[in-house]
Amino acid sequence: MNNRIKELRRQRGWSQADLAESLNVSRQTVNAIERGRYDPSLPLAFKIARHFGLTIEDLFQPLAE
């Protein structure tokens, strides 16, 4: 799954640690999600989207087939 988390986080001047702390997850989790190595659970995806003021659809896109 592709996502815009890294781009949006950098626009706001947040480190991975800043975002992780606000989401109550580890920095490694944020890194893995940004790199596409881990797809967040649905509750976490909603939490991330709310944190950025976006919908899940605006934040996450399925990989092209």
N, C-alpha and C positions, 0 to 999 in steps of 0.2 A: 504494500500500500504506500503510495506517495503522500507526502504531507508538506505543509508550509511552516511547520513549527520553527525550524532553524531560522528561516527568513524573518518571520514575525518576531521571534525572540530577539534577534539582532537589531531589528528596527527599533525596538523598545529599550535597547541597551542592557538587556538582562543576560547574565551568565547562565550556563546550564544549571549551576548550583542554585541561583536565585529562583529559577523556574521550578526546579525540583522541590525546593523548600516550600514554595507557595502551593504546590500540588500535593505535598506530603508523600513524595516518592524519592528515590535515590537519584543522584546525578547520573549514574550509569543507566537508569531507566530512561531518562530524558535523552541521553546520548543514543541509546539503542533505538528509540522511537524515531529520532531525527534521521538516523542512518538507514531506516527501513528494515532493521534487523529484528524488530519487535513490534507487533501490532497491539496497541493498548486494548484493555477490556472496554466494553461499551460504557460502563460508568466512568472510567478514566477518560475516555474520548470525549464524553459530554463535559466533564470537568475542565478539560483542556480547552475545548471550544468556548465554554462560558468564560474562562479566564481571559481569552483573547477577544471576547465579545462577538464571536462568530458562530455559525452553525457548523455541525460536523461536516456537512457537505462542502462548506467553504474551506475547511481545514484539511480534510482527507480526501484523496482521490484514489479509486482503484487502479491497479496497474493495467496497462494496455495489454490486451491478449494477443 
